[in-house]
Amino acid sequence: MTFNTAESVTLKIWDRASLHETLDSAVSDLSSRHNTTTSRIAVHCSGPNTFTLSVRGDEPALAL
């Protein structure tokens, strides 16, 4: 289950074996969509097996 907004993504991850891989992939995707580094992506456990990823701060985007 995935919920998308302009600045965040909420994921329901049932498979604990793929937890880190799924979160790493989602962080990379969100940072790419917002043209920023992965260190500006915040990950919060927002419920049982539910994680919300969001873009942090008002730092300028990376130049291409």
Helices and strands as residue ranges (DSSP letters): E 2-4, E 8-12, G 16-18, H 19-33, G 38-40, E 41-47, E 50-55
